[in-house]
């Protein structure tokens, strides 16, 4: 199956770039747990966004949903919730990634689905 539009994957790629650069932009690069969380998760989101742009597979959206939810809870898991910039960056980017993945999954499973035969 082929998706009609890969807008969510392009946005996820942009969010991954933002997330990767955010420790320097927002100023938490010295906060190692938050910075490494941002960098590692950004690389994973970018890999799956590029893979989804190349050839859509539903499991990629499930992975992005999990990565987005990880970002939402990560400030508390890696104990950086007291640092406002890191917490907001990770939390809000996670909300965006998870929401896009949920939207893609909803569009895939709604009736009628927005898919075309390849």
PyMOL CGO cylinders between C-alpha atoms (Angstrom):
from pymol import cmd
from pymol.cgo import CYLINDER

trace = [
    CYLINDER, 0.00, 0.00, 0.00, 1.06, 3.53, -0.69, 0.3, 1, 1, 1, 1, 1, 1,
    CYLINDER, 1.06, 3.53, -0.69, 0.08, 6.61, 1.29, 0.3, 1, 1, 1, 1, 1, 1,
    CYLINDER, 0.08, 6.61, 1.29, -1.48, 9.56, -0.51, 0.3, 1, 1, 1, 1, 1, 1,
    CYLINDER, -1.48, 9.56, -0.51, 0.51, 12.16, 1.43, 0.3, 1, 1, 1, 1, 1, 1,
    CYLINDER, 0.51, 12.16, 1.43, 3.63, 11.86, 3.59, 0.3, 1, 1, 1, 1, 1, 1,
    CYLINDER, 3.63, 11.86, 3.59, 3.09, 15.19, 5.34, 0.3, 1, 1, 1, 1, 1, 1,
    CYLINDER, 3.09, 15.19, 5.34, 3.42, 13.69, 8.83, 0.3, 1, 1, 1, 1, 1, 1,
    CYLINDER, 3.42, 13.69, 8.83, 6.70, 12.02, 7.92, 0.3, 1, 1, 1, 1, 1, 1,
    CYLINDER, 6.70, 12.02, 7.92, 8.14, 15.29, 6.61, 0.3, 1, 1, 1, 1, 1, 1,
    CYLINDER, 8.14, 15.29, 6.61, 7.00, 17.08, 9.78, 0.3, 1, 1, 1, 1, 1, 1,
    CYLINDER, 7.00, 17.08, 9.78, 8.53, 14.28, 11.88, 0.3, 1, 1, 1, 1, 1, 1,
    CYLINDER, 8.53, 14.28, 11.88, 11.81, 14.77, 10.04, 0.3, 1, 1, 1, 1, 1, 1,
    CYLINDER, 11.81, 14.77, 10.04, 11.69, 18.50, 10.80, 0.3, 1, 1, 1, 1, 1, 1,
    CYLINDER, 11.69, 18.50, 10.80, 10.85, 17.73, 14.44, 0.3, 1, 1, 1, 1, 1, 1,
    CYLINDER, 10.85, 17.73, 14.44, 13.80, 15.33, 14.59, 0.3, 1, 1, 1, 1, 1, 1,
    CYLINDER, 13.80, 15.33, 14.59, 16.15, 18.04, 13.30, 0.3, 1, 1, 1, 1, 1, 1,
    CYLINDER, 16.15, 18.04, 13.30, 14.72, 20.48, 15.86, 0.3, 1, 1, 1, 1, 1, 1,
    CYLINDER, 14.72, 20.48, 15.86, 15.06, 17.91, 18.65, 0.3, 1, 1, 1, 1, 1, 1,
    CYLINDER, 15.06, 17.91, 18.65, 18.67, 17.15, 17.70, 0.3, 1, 1, 1, 1, 1, 1,
    CYLINDER, 18.67, 17.15, 17.70, 19.63, 20.86, 17.70, 0.3, 1, 1, 1, 1, 1, 1,
    CYLINDER, 19.63, 20.86, 17.70, 17.50, 21.84, 20.69, 0.3, 1, 1, 1, 1, 1, 1,
    CYLINDER, 17.50, 21.84, 20.69, 20.10, 21.14, 23.41, 0.3, 1, 1, 1, 1, 1, 1,
    CYLINDER, 20.10, 21.14, 23.41, 22.25, 23.91, 21.89, 0.3, 1, 1, 1, 1, 1, 1,
    CYLINDER, 22.25, 23.91, 21.89, 19.37, 26.20, 20.89, 0.3, 1, 1, 1, 1, 1, 1,
    CYLINDER, 19.37, 26.20, 20.89, 17.48, 25.96, 24.18, 0.3, 1, 1, 1, 1, 1, 1,
    CYLINDER, 17.48, 25.96, 24.18, 20.65, 25.69, 26.25, 0.3, 1, 1, 1, 1, 1, 1,
    CYLINDER, 20.65, 25.69, 26.25, 20.62, 22.30, 27.90, 0.3, 1, 1, 1, 1, 1, 1,
    CYLINDER, 20.62, 22.30, 27.90, 23.56, 20.71, 26.09, 0.3, 1, 1, 1, 1, 1, 1,
    CYLINDER, 23.56, 20.71, 26.09, 25.44, 20.62, 29.40, 0.3, 1, 1, 1, 1, 1, 1,
    CYLINDER, 25.44, 20.62, 29.40, 22.63, 18.64, 31.02, 0.3, 1, 1, 1, 1, 1, 1,
    CYLINDER, 22.63, 18.64, 31.02, 23.86, 15.25, 29.82, 0.3, 1, 1, 1, 1, 1, 1,
    CYLINDER, 23.86, 15.25, 29.82, 20.75, 13.08, 30.47, 0.3, 1, 1, 1, 1, 1, 1,
    CYLINDER, 20.75, 13.08, 30.47, 18.43, 15.52, 28.68, 0.3, 1, 1, 1, 1, 1, 1,
    CYLINDER, 18.43, 15.52, 28.68, 20.84, 16.19, 25.83, 0.3, 1, 1, 1, 1, 1, 1,
    CYLINDER, 20.84, 16.19, 25.83, 21.51, 12.51, 25.15, 0.3, 1, 1, 1, 1, 1, 1,
    CYLINDER, 21.51, 12.51, 25.15, 17.79, 11.76, 25.33, 0.3, 1, 1, 1, 1, 1, 1,
    CYLINDER, 17.79, 11.76, 25.33, 17.16, 14.47, 22.74, 0.3, 1, 1, 1, 1, 1, 1,
    CYLINDER, 17.16, 14.47, 22.74, 20.00, 13.37, 20.47, 0.3, 1, 1, 1, 1, 1, 1,
    CYLINDER, 20.00, 13.37, 20.47, 19.28, 9.63, 20.55, 0.3, 1, 1, 1, 1, 1, 1,
    CYLINDER, 19.28, 9.63, 20.55, 15.53, 10.03, 20.14, 0.3, 1, 1, 1, 1, 1, 1,
    CYLINDER, 15.53, 10.03, 20.14, 16.00, 12.57, 17.34, 0.3, 1, 1, 1, 1, 1, 1,
    CYLINDER, 16.00, 12.57, 17.34, 18.19, 10.14, 15.41, 0.3, 1, 1, 1, 1, 1, 1,
    CYLINDER, 18.19, 10.14, 15.41, 15.60, 7.37, 15.85, 0.3, 1, 1, 1, 1, 1, 1,
    CYLINDER, 15.60, 7.37, 15.85, 12.71, 9.62, 14.75, 0.3, 1, 1, 1, 1, 1, 1,
    CYLINDER, 12.71, 9.62, 14.75, 14.70, 10.77, 11.71, 0.3, 1, 1, 1, 1, 1, 1,
    CYLINDER, 14.70, 10.77, 11.71, 15.54, 7.21, 10.70, 0.3, 1, 1, 1, 1, 1, 1,
    CYLINDER, 15.54, 7.21, 10.70, 11.91, 6.11, 10.86, 0.3, 1, 1, 1, 1, 1, 1,
    CYLINDER, 11.91, 6.11, 10.86, 10.65, 9.28, 9.14, 0.3, 1, 1, 1, 1, 1, 1,
    CYLINDER, 10.65, 9.28, 9.14, 13.07, 8.73, 6.24, 0.3, 1, 1, 1, 1, 1, 1,
    CYLINDER, 13.07, 8.73, 6.24, 12.11, 5.05, 6.09, 0.3, 1, 1, 1, 1, 1, 1,
    CYLINDER, 12.11, 5.05, 6.09, 8.42, 5.97, 6.01, 0.3, 1, 1, 1, 1, 1, 1,
    CYLINDER, 8.42, 5.97, 6.01, 9.03, 8.47, 3.22, 0.3, 1, 1, 1, 1, 1, 1,
    CYLINDER, 9.03, 8.47, 3.22, 10.85, 5.81, 1.21, 0.3, 1, 1, 1, 1, 1, 1,
    CYLINDER, 10.85, 5.81, 1.21, 8.35, 3.00, 1.74, 0.3, 1, 1, 1, 1, 1, 1,
    CYLINDER, 8.35, 3.00, 1.74, 5.38, 3.24, 4.07, 0.3, 1, 1, 1, 1, 1, 1,
    CYLINDER, 5.38, 3.24, 4.07, 4.88, 0.55, 6.69, 0.3, 1, 1, 1, 1, 1, 1,
    CYLINDER, 4.88, 0.55, 6.69, 2.39, 0.77, 9.52, 0.3, 1, 1, 1, 1, 1, 1,
    CYLINDER, 2.39, 0.77, 9.52, 4.90, -0.42, 12.11, 0.3, 1, 1, 1, 1, 1, 1,
    CYLINDER, 4.90, -0.42, 12.11, 6.96, 2.73, 11.54, 0.3, 1, 1, 1, 1, 1, 1,
    CYLINDER, 6.96, 2.73, 11.54, 4.03, 4.81, 12.78, 0.3, 1, 1, 1, 1, 1, 1,
    CYLINDER, 4.03, 4.81, 12.78, 3.72, 2.61, 15.87, 0.3, 1, 1, 1, 1, 1, 1,
    CYLINDER, 3.72, 2.61, 15.87, 7.45, 3.14, 16.56, 0.3, 1, 1, 1, 1, 1, 1,
    CYLINDER, 7.45, 3.14, 16.56, 7.02, 6.91, 16.19, 0.3, 1, 1, 1, 1, 1, 1,
    CYLINDER, 7.02, 6.91, 16.19, 4.06, 6.79, 18.59, 0.3, 1, 1, 1, 1, 1, 1,
    CYLINDER, 4.06, 6.79, 18.59, 6.22, 4.98, 21.15, 0.3, 1, 1, 1, 1, 1, 1,
    CYLINDER, 6.22, 4.98, 21.15, 9.12, 7.43, 20.61, 0.3, 1, 1, 1, 1, 1, 1,
    CYLINDER, 9.12, 7.43, 20.61, 6.77, 10.38, 21.04, 0.3, 1, 1, 1, 1, 1, 1,
    CYLINDER, 6.77, 10.38, 21.04, 5.34, 8.94, 24.26, 0.3, 1, 1, 1, 1, 1, 1,
    CYLINDER, 5.34, 8.94, 24.26, 8.89, 8.28, 25.48, 0.3, 1, 1, 1, 1, 1, 1,
    CYLINDER, 8.89, 8.28, 25.48, 9.71, 11.97, 24.96, 0.3, 1, 1, 1, 1, 1, 1,
    CYLINDER, 9.71, 11.97, 24.96, 6.60, 12.96, 26.90, 0.3, 1, 1, 1, 1, 1, 1,
    CYLINDER, 6.60, 12.96, 26.90, 7.64, 11.00, 30.00, 0.3, 1, 1, 1, 1, 1, 1,
    CYLINDER, 7.64, 11.00, 30.00, 11.43, 11.27, 29.59, 0.3, 1, 1, 1, 1, 1, 1,
    CYLINDER, 11.43, 11.27, 29.59, 11.92, 14.46, 31.64, 0.3, 1, 1, 1, 1, 1, 1,
    CYLINDER, 11.92, 14.46, 31.64, 10.73, 12.58, 34.70, 0.3, 1, 1, 1, 1, 1, 1,
    CYLINDER, 10.73, 12.58, 34.70, 12.44, 9.29, 33.82, 0.3, 1, 1, 1, 1, 1, 1,
    CYLINDER, 12.44, 9.29, 33.82, 15.88, 10.86, 33.31, 0.3, 1, 1, 1, 1, 1, 1,
    CYLINDER, 15.88, 10.86, 33.31, 15.31, 13.31, 36.20, 0.3, 1, 1, 1, 1, 1, 1,
    CYLINDER, 15.31, 13.31, 36.20, 15.48, 16.61, 34.31, 0.3, 1, 1, 1, 1, 1, 1,
    CYLINDER, 15.48, 16.61, 34.31, 11.93, 17.80, 35.01, 0.3, 1, 1, 1, 1, 1, 1,
    CYLINDER, 11.93, 17.80, 35.01, 13.28, 20.62, 37.20, 0.3, 1, 1, 1, 1, 1, 1,
    CYLINDER, 13.28, 20.62, 37.20, 15.04, 22.14, 34.18, 0.3, 1, 1, 1, 1, 1, 1,
    CYLINDER, 15.04, 22.14, 34.18, 12.27, 24.08, 32.44, 0.3, 1, 1, 1, 1, 1, 1,
    CYLINDER, 12.27, 24.08, 32.44, 13.85, 24.36, 28.96, 0.3, 1, 1, 1, 1, 1, 1,
    CYLINDER, 13.85, 24.36, 28.96, 14.74, 20.69, 28.70, 0.3, 1, 1, 1, 1, 1, 1,
    CYLINDER, 14.74, 20.69, 28.70, 11.41, 19.56, 30.13, 0.3, 1, 1, 1, 1, 1, 1,
    CYLINDER, 11.41, 19.56, 30.13, 9.32, 21.70, 27.79, 0.3, 1, 1, 1, 1, 1, 1,
    CYLINDER, 9.32, 21.70, 27.79, 11.38, 20.82, 24.73, 0.3, 1, 1, 1, 1, 1, 1,
    CYLINDER, 11.38, 20.82, 24.73, 11.22, 17.07, 25.31, 0.3, 1, 1, 1, 1, 1, 1,
    CYLINDER, 11.22, 17.07, 25.31, 7.57, 17.12, 26.42, 0.3, 1, 1, 1, 1, 1, 1,
    CYLINDER, 7.57, 17.12, 26.42, 6.18, 19.32, 23.64, 0.3, 1, 1, 1, 1, 1, 1,
    CYLINDER, 6.18, 19.32, 23.64, 8.20, 17.64, 20.89, 0.3, 1, 1, 1, 1, 1, 1,
    CYLINDER, 8.20, 17.64, 20.89, 6.98, 14.29, 22.21, 0.3, 1, 1, 1, 1, 1, 1,
    CYLINDER, 6.98, 14.29, 22.21, 3.37, 15.48, 22.08, 0.3, 1, 1, 1, 1, 1, 1,
    CYLINDER, 3.37, 15.48, 22.08, 3.84, 16.56, 18.46, 0.3, 1, 1, 1, 1, 1, 1,
    CYLINDER, 3.84, 16.56, 18.46, 5.52, 13.29, 17.37, 0.3, 1, 1, 1, 1, 1, 1,
    CYLINDER, 5.52, 13.29, 17.37, 2.95, 11.13, 19.17, 0.3, 1, 1, 1, 1, 1, 1,
    CYLINDER, 2.95, 11.13, 19.17, 0.03, 13.17, 17.80, 0.3, 1, 1, 1, 1, 1, 1,
    CYLINDER, 0.03, 13.17, 17.80, 1.33, 12.89, 14.23, 0.3, 1, 1, 1, 1, 1, 1,
    CYLINDER, 1.33, 12.89, 14.23, 1.79, 9.14, 14.58, 0.3, 1, 1, 1, 1, 1, 1,
    CYLINDER, 1.79, 9.14, 14.58, -1.68, 8.77, 16.08, 0.3, 1, 1, 1, 1, 1, 1,
    CYLINDER, -1.68, 8.77, 16.08, -3.14, 10.83, 13.23, 0.3, 1, 1, 1, 1, 1, 1,
    CYLINDER, -3.14, 10.83, 13.23, -1.37, 8.67, 10.63, 0.3, 1, 1, 1, 1, 1, 1,
    CYLINDER, -1.37, 8.67, 10.63, -2.62, 5.49, 12.32, 0.3, 1, 1, 1, 1, 1, 1,
    CYLINDER, -2.62, 5.49, 12.32, -6.15, 6.90, 12.53, 0.3, 1, 1, 1, 1, 1, 1,
    CYLINDER, -6.15, 6.90, 12.53, -6.07, 7.85, 8.83, 0.3, 1, 1, 1, 1, 1, 1,
    CYLINDER, -6.07, 7.85, 8.83, -4.83, 4.37, 7.99, 0.3, 1, 1, 1, 1, 1, 1,
    CYLINDER, -4.83, 4.37, 7.99, -7.57, 2.57, 9.90, 0.3, 1, 1, 1, 1, 1, 1,
    CYLINDER, -7.57, 2.57, 9.90, -10.54, 4.85, 9.35, 0.3, 1, 1, 1, 1, 1, 1,
    CYLINDER, -10.54, 4.85, 9.35, -13.31, 3.88, 6.98, 0.3, 1, 1, 1, 1, 1, 1,
    CYLINDER, -13.31, 3.88, 6.98, -12.63, 4.34, 4.13, 0.3, 1, 1, 1, 1, 1, 1,
    CYLINDER, -12.63, 4.34, 4.13, -8.84, 4.43, 4.55, 0.3, 1, 1, 1, 1, 1, 1,
    CYLINDER, -8.84, 4.43, 4.55, -6.81, 7.01, 2.64, 0.3, 1, 1, 1, 1, 1, 1,
    CYLINDER, -6.81, 7.01, 2.64, -4.65, 4.57, 0.79, 0.3, 1, 1, 1, 1, 1, 1,
    CYLINDER, -4.65, 4.57, 0.79, -4.16, 3.80, -2.87, 0.3, 1, 1, 1, 1, 1, 1,
    CYLINDER, -4.16, 3.80, -2.87, -3.13, 0.49, -4.33, 0.3, 1, 1, 1, 1, 1, 1,
    CYLINDER, -3.13, 0.49, -4.33, 0.39, 0.49, -5.73, 0.3, 1, 1, 1, 1, 1, 1,
]
cmd.load_cgo(trace, "trace")
